[in-house]
Amino acid sequence: MRQAQWPSVGLDAEKHKGRNVVERPFCTLMLWRALAARYDNSL
């Protein structure tokens, strides 16, 4: 089994959850924005 090349850095689970809560709506917004741009170009 291979070992990681870099030393393990501790993950703060609470910070990660908070970041995910913020990041998820932005990803959804970007998805809809891209979809709208494609739709607009097809008209």
Order of alpha helices (4+ residues) and beta strands (2+ residues): alpha
